[in-house]
Amino acid sequence: MRGSSNMGRGLLYISFLVGTIHWFDLIVFRVTNGIFQGFIISLIYSLIVLWLFGIHSGSLFMRYWMFNWLAAMIFGIIFALFTVNLGVIANSALTVFAILMLAGATIQISLELAPRFYRYGYGLPLYNIINGGRHLLFNSHSRFALNVGVLLIYFFAFWITAIILSILQMKRSERKKAKENEKTKTKKNGDSTAIIARH
């Protein structure tokens, strides 16, 4: 009995933590969740590369892991932005964006040897991720600082856009819910006045 009463008091004590979830709480949760997911995915991928390539330097592994973490967060926010924030119609835009990234990413042929049309790849994230990774793994000639700079610009631009769109969506849904509550209140008031008028 004493244990159950203590448990009941504990539940009452922590009940102040369970309240209305505000849009700011959801934004913070989404951002921290995306950062943590990118952290774990990049760690797993980097450990696989460490095992396959036999990286012996701890500093090289850390640089490669941090670079992969940045890349994972960029791809995570791109997919979240197109699928969650922009809705179902944006899935086709995401497909086009993914095709353009793959076409201009020097996976098959170098952009210097490709037709001029594919030079747009220099500004896309996948090109910079591939070249930055090649530089870290094979010490190939690359503009690593430029690659990281482009990725950071994409990272901040996509995150700021996603946060703004999330805030707008949440405020729109709050307004919609408030209107629905107002309608139900007026309907209840109308029903109660009709009942009183009958009596």
URSULMO-V389534 format. One record per helix or strand. SS is the DSSP state (A for helix, B for strand). FROM is the first residue (numbers start at 1). TO is the last residue. Records with the same first field share a line. If there is no record, write none. Layout:
# URSULMO-V389534
SS=FROM-TO, FROM-TO
This chain:
# URSULMO-V389534
A=2-17, 23-53, 58-85, 90-103, 116-123, 125-138, 144-198
